[in-house]
Amino acid sequence: AQVQQRVTAVAKEVSRLFSEYAKSFLSERCYLGQSSYRDALGEGRSFEYPCFDVFMTSAVSPEIETVREHDDDVSESQREFIDLAFRMALIAAVTARGSRAMLVIETPEASLDAYFVDQAGALLRNFGRGDRSDGNVVIVSSNLATQNMVAGLLGFDGPEAQWPDADEVSRRVINLLDESRPNAALRERRDFYLRKLRETTRGRLPRDGA
């Protein structure tokens, strides 16, 4: 009974957090509908597990959220964002008692427009307060793309007075232009990528041009 109560409470929190996180990735209203199924647990016992259905508005149904039961009921980018929002909600729900977690992802900036790049960057930045004793750790890989997710992740999407300094940027960035074995693109266009890196980090990497 205690386990069932805990599972139900976590499932409720997952649903609440999912709706909150999904707003940073999707314009459509999106929430989780909750149901359950019962399965055998050993001999003569069973356990009721929560499961979720995704409900979301669309261009043809802008006022009413409709259930999306299959992968092809949403676009590829929507599927990516729904998956990420659910994973973050699950992590946040089960670590609410002070434990920490790690999220490792490739940033989804290719599927985000300019507005949602800043929104998603702020969400992931706030989710990964690993510098606090109770904070999660978020490790992301990101390209030097036009959408500039790196700037959003570092906090350059706010007022300049609140931008992180060089020490902060250095602690949070692993510069793969330095660390990785150079491929053909980097060998041929290193100056171009370094210039983009300086623009992205507002010139705050300590070894500018390294």
Summary of the structure (lengths in Angstrom):
residues: 210
radius of gyration: 20.5
end to end distance: 59.2
largest distance: 68.1
contacts: 542
relative contact order: 0.10
helix: 46%
strand: 17%
